Amino acid sequence: ITDAHSRVYKQVRTPFSLDELCGKRVAVDIAWWKLRAWYSDVPSFYRAGALQTHSYRSTLSRFLSVLCHACGRSELVTVVLDGASFWPKAVTHAQRSISVVDRDALVAQAHELDAAGASGTRGRADALFRKLVCPVPPLVDEWLVAYCAQNGIGLVAAPFEADSQLAVLARSGAVDF
């Protein structure tokens, strides 16, 4: 939807305090949080021989911990994952993704910068690696599923987009926020 943010979201968005979540059932579309959490780990994931940093785990666990604390119990929080690609958004998904050939070229270019070892090349290599942040690899979802199960946080995999699944949960009364 063209200009959805300015035409819809700004008009329905209402600022609130975390205190308002106390005792409420909350569902969250975790997609943006996963992307943001994964961003710092991308270079270590693609850099040959590098130890993976897994800092996405601390970012996501801190976020979910804050939500659980605000609600009062972890059982009141539900994480909603995106499911299959929604075909009407195929053009949008294509614009967001980088082709396999382009991905390989970016990785190769970043490895060349790393191999050069000149001053500032590691930062430029990191910038190239970070262009590969999307899609977030399955290992992040695997960790998230295990984390939610271990901590009593509900988890729903939407058939398609998490946004519409959130609307279904809210309309059905399964969640308050």
VOFI-849114 format. One record per residue (C-alpha): x, y, z. Coordinates in steps of 0.1 Angstrom, whole numbers, padded with zeros to 4 digits, always signed. Layout:
BEGIN
XYZ...
//
This chain:
BEGIN
+0000+0000+0000+0016+0032-0011+0020+0058+0017+0003+0035+0042+0024+0049+0070+0013+0085+0065-0023+0076+0056-0031+0050+0082-0005+0042+0108+0001+0078+0120-0036+0082+0125-0042+0051+0146-0009+0051+0165-0013+0062+0201+0017+0067+0225+0015+0047+0257+0035+0039+0287+0048+0004+0295+0030+0007+0328-0003+0003+0308+0008-0032+0298+0006-0045+0334-0016-0075+0335-0025-0072+0298-0020-0098+0271+0004-0085+0245+0014-0098+0210+0044-0084+0191+0054-0087+0154+0091-0096+0160+0102-0091+0124+0117-0056+0128+0133-0066+0161+0149-0097+0145+0163-0076+0117+0177-0050+0140+0192-0076+0163+0207-0095+0135+0223-0064+0119+0253-0064+0143+0260-0101+0137+0260-0101+0099+0297-0095+0094+0307-0123+0117+0283-0146+0100+0297-0140+0065+0334-0134+0074+0354-0165+0067+0369-0180+0098+0353-0155+0122+0336-0166+0154+0299-0158+0152+0290-0131+0178+0254-0141+0184+0246-0107+0199+0211-0110+0184+0204-0132+0213+0210-0106+0239+0191-0079+0219+0160-0101+0215+0161-0115+0250+0164-0080+0265+0134-0068+0244+0113-0098+0254+0124-0095+0290+0112-0059+0291+0078-0069+0276+0074-0098+0301+0083-0075+0330+0059-0048+0318+0031-0073+0315+0039-0089+0348+0042-0125+0335+0059-0141+0305+0027-0160+0297+0010-0128+0288+0034-0121+0259+0030-0137+0225+0056-0134+0197+0043-0135+0162+0066-0146+0134+0060-0140+0097+0050-0171+0078+0051-0176+0040+0057-0147+0016+0024-0130+0009+0020-0132-0029+0004-0097-0033+0036-0083-0018+0058-0102-0042+0071-0070-0058+0079-0055-0024+0097-0087-0014+0117-0087-0046+0127-0050-0041+0139-0058-0005+0159-0089-0015+0193-0092-0032+0197-0118-0058+0220-0148-0052+0244-0135-0078+0245-0100-0061+0249-0116-0027+0278-0137-0039+0294-0106-0055+0289-0086-0022+0305-0113-0001+0334-0117-0026+0340-0079-0026+0339-0078+0012+0364-0107+0014+0387-0088-0009+0386-0058+0014+0393-0080+0044+0422-0096+0025+0436-0062+0016+0441-0054+0053+0445-0017+0046+0434+0009+0071+0396+0013+0070+0389-0017+0048+0374-0038+0076+0348-0011+0082+0340-0010+0045+0338-0048+0044+0314-0047+0074+0292-0022+0055+0290-0046+0025+0282-0076+0048+0255-0056+0064+0237-0052+0031+0230-0089+0035+0210-0084+0067+0178-0095+0049+0166-0121+0050+0175-0130+0086+0188-0166+0086+0167-0194+0101+0192-0198+0130+0177-0166+0145+0141-0181+0143+0154-0214+0157+0169-0196+0187+0138-0175+0192+0115-0205+0192+0137-0222+0218+0140-0190+0239+0102-0185+0239+0096-0222+0249+0122-0220+0276+0107-0188+0291+0070-0195+0288+0065-0169+0261+0037-0177+0235+0047-0180+0199+0026-0179+0168+0038-0184+0132+0014-0165+0110+0002-0181+0078+0016-0150+0060+0022-0116+0074+0025-0111+0112+0006-0078+0109-0026-0095+0099-0022-0123+0124-0019-0095+0151-0052-0081+0139-0068-0115+0141-0055-0120+0177-0067-0086+0187-0102-0089+0171-0107-0123+0186-0099-0110+0221-0068-0133+0224-0046-0102+0232-0052-0067+0246-0023-0050+0228
//
